[in-house]
Amino acid sequence: MTLPTEPIGSIPRPPELLRGLAEHAAGQLDDAALAELQERATADTLTRLAKLGCPVVVDGEQRKPSFLTYPIAGLDALAPDGAVVPFADGHTRQLPRLTAGPFRYQVHADSFLRSAREHTDLPVKQAIIAPSALSLLYPAEGIDGYSREAFLQDLADEAEADVRRCLEAGAHRVQLDFTEARLSLKLDPSGGLLDDFIALNNSVLDRFGPEEQARIGVHTCPGGDRDSTHSLDVDYADLLPKLFGLQVGNFYVQLASEPDPDRVLGIIAGQLRPGIRVFVGVTDPIDPRIETPEEVRDRVLAAARHIPVDQLGTCDDCGFSPFADDTSTSRETAFAKIAARVRGTAMAAEALGL
């Protein structure tokens, strides 16, 4: 037995891909040429992760426009003036607004997974967006002829298909990115919005059996974009008891950037149930300083004082570049932090006698 360690998802794109994305947006590069750059970046990402000794790899989201919007890339029924997400440093991200139904994914994540598996024999994890995030596309004023109830049913069906197609394509793990969970408590401190999000996500997860749920996980963090967050000031104590009500076998919890990780670990310990594993964040992607393996080891050992080792794993706090245009963290820094996570986790496993 050893301690499992997994990446979360995104890794900064190489400079040539960033140039290609800009040229494609300006009409100076065609779809085929962009796809070739994305394929090369994917292969390079997987090769480098393997060289670092990662037991589970990801494609780094080299082909996604963002962790959030990949299912709707190319959807015509969108307007640009959707919900706005403010970050602590003052910058914002704005979602599109759905203008007509029925709602259908234009891209499913198994397409990324199948491409990645052509470049590696290692287990590949696939991150997907939680349906709760995409529920924010529906406007408060409604859509004529397409009710919110009809939209949510379509959304749940599409989200189920996204998970199921990845499982059938051989994903080692399918991870729902649920960064809006903590944000929801900032938008609605009563917890009503979070309850709605949990219910929607569970309406999808309940469609899977126990063996499938064991291969599904959920990731929570306070957002990580351009070295800033949107909800780090929200108390984890208000989120985690509800988060652990999700019907999945794996929880990926941002922890390295928490001001009081020991307190959070105590909360997590109170939510444990048989059959789940908690992957705690041991590297902080928005901190430019690269953690040492020894720091990672010590963070793991601290977690092991609260979480049984057979229910413990490690991860990065969040993705390193969830939006393709986020260049705040370099590709080299991301790989250096991942190397520290892998090595530090191995050191902790040895110290624990695993």
Secondary structure, DSSP 8 states (H G I E B T S, - for coil): ----EE--S-----HHHHHHHHHHHTTSS-HHHHHHHHHHHHHHHHHHHHHTT-SSB--TTTT-SBTTTGGGTT-SSEES---EEE-TTS-EEE--EE-SS----S--THHHHHHHHTS-SS-BEEEEE-HHHHGGGS-TT-BTTB-HHHHHHHHHHHHHHHHHHHHHTT-SEEEEE-THHHHHHHH-TTSHHHHHHHHHHHHHHTTS-HHHHTTEEEEE-S--BTTB-SSTTS-HHHHHHHHTTSS-SEEEE--TT-S-HHHHHHHHHTT--TT-EEEEEEE-TT-SS---HHHHHHHHHHHHTTS-GGGEEEEESS-S-SBTT--SS-HHHHHHHHHHHHHHHHHHHHHTT-
